[in-house]
Amino acid sequence: VGRVRDVPPHCFHPVPKVTSTLVRVTPLEAGPLAPGPPGQDELAAVERVVRAAFGNRRKTLVNALRSGLGPAPPLEELHGILDSLGIDRRARAEAVSPSGLLALARALPRGGAAGQRAAP
């Protein structure tokens, strides 16, 4: 993301009370998600984790995942995953970075079956 130039208010109608800024957004060469067979790509896993994490905003991430993932891993396993990723067990979803959520989706078992880890 980069700033291109400021655009003065008189360039718009009606004239706003602020100066606007034109920015350029250049997409990444390759996205951070790995493609996979239909139904097994990382986007589906990340979406599943994000929906569960943000589904109950007032809950901690651990409790939101346990109630939102359907068959969630046992609490001790979930604590171990969060600890290994450096995510505070008491954190709420909004406190976790996008890269942290991606790492969490990669580390959680797929389909809720304990012990079956997602491919990196």
C-alpha positions in Angstrom: 0.0 0.0 0.0 1.4 3.4 -0.9 0.3 7.0 -1.0 0.0 8.4 -4.5 -1.1 12.0 -3.9 -3.6 14.2 -2.0 -6.8 15.3 -3.8 -8.1 18.7 -2.8 -11.8 19.2 -1.9 -12.7 21.2 -5.0 -12.2 18.0 -7.1 -15.5 16.6 -5.8 -19.1 17.6 -5.9 -20.4 18.3 -3.4 -17.2 19.8 -2.0 -16.2 17.9 1.2 -14.6 19.6 4.1 -11.6 17.3 4.0 -8.7 16.6 1.7 -8.7 13.1 0.3 -5.7 10.9 -0.4 -5.3 8.6 -3.4 -3.6 5.3 -2.5 -2.2 2.4 -4.6 -2.8 -1.1 -3.4 -0.6 -3.8 -5.1 -1.7 -7.4 -4.5 0.8 -9.9 -3.3 2.4 -12.2 -5.9 1.0 -15.3 -4.2 -1.6 -15.4 -1.4 -0.7 -16.8 2.0 -3.2 -19.7 1.6 -2.2 -23.0 0.0 -4.6 -24.4 -2.6 -5.8 -27.9 -2.1 -8.4 -30.4 -3.3 -12.0 -29.2 -3.2 -13.2 -29.1 0.3 -9.7 -29.4 1.8 -8.2 -26.1 0.9 -6.8 -23.8 3.6 -9.4 -21.1 2.9 -12.1 -23.5 4.2 -10.1 -24.3 7.3 -9.4 -20.6 8.0 -13.0 -19.7 7.4 -14.1 -22.4 9.9 -11.7 -21.1 12.6 -12.6 -17.4 12.0 -16.3 -18.0 12.1 -15.9 -19.9 15.4 -13.5 -17.4 16.9 -15.6 -14.3 16.1 -19.0 -16.0 16.5 -19.1 -15.2 20.2 -17.1 -12.0 20.6 -17.5 -11.8 24.3 -15.9 -15.2 24.8 -12.2 -15.9 25.1 -10.8 -17.5 22.0 -10.6 -20.9 23.7 -14.3 -20.9 24.7 -15.4 -19.5 21.3 -13.5 -22.3 19.5 -14.8 -25.0 21.8 -18.4 -23.9 21.2 -18.1 -22.9 17.6 -16.0 -25.6 16.0 -18.5 -28.4 16.5 -16.4 -31.3 17.5 -13.5 -29.3 19.1 -10.3 -30.8 20.3 -10.0 -31.5 24.0 -9.3 -28.5 26.2 -5.8 -29.6 27.0 -4.9 -30.1 23.3 -6.4 -26.7 22.5 -4.3 -25.1 25.2 -1.2 -26.8 23.9 -1.9 -25.6 20.4 -2.3 -22.0 21.6 0.8 -22.2 23.7 2.9 -23.6 20.8 1.7 -20.6 18.7 2.4 -18.0 21.3 -1.3 -17.1 21.6 -2.5 -16.2 25.1 -5.1 -18.6 26.4 -7.2 -15.7 27.7 -7.1 -13.7 24.4 -10.2 -12.8 22.5 -10.4 -13.3 18.7 -9.9 -9.6 17.9 -6.5 -9.7 19.8 -5.1 -12.4 17.4 -3.4 -11.3 14.2 -4.5 -12.6 10.8 -1.3 -14.6 10.6 -2.0 -16.0 14.1 -5.5 -17.1 12.9 -3.9 -18.7 9.8 -1.4 -20.6 12.0 -4.2 -21.7 14.3 -6.3 -23.0 11.4 -3.2 -24.9 10.2 -2.5 -26.4 13.7 -6.1 -27.4 14.6 -7.3 -30.9 13.6 -9.5 -30.9 10.5 -13.0 -32.1 11.0 -12.6 -32.1 14.8 -10.8 -35.5 14.9 -8.1 -35.2 17.5 -4.6 -36.0 16.3 -5.3 -35.3 12.6 -3.4 -32.1 11.9 -3.9 -29.9 8.9 -1.1 -29.9 6.4 1.2 -26.9 6.7 
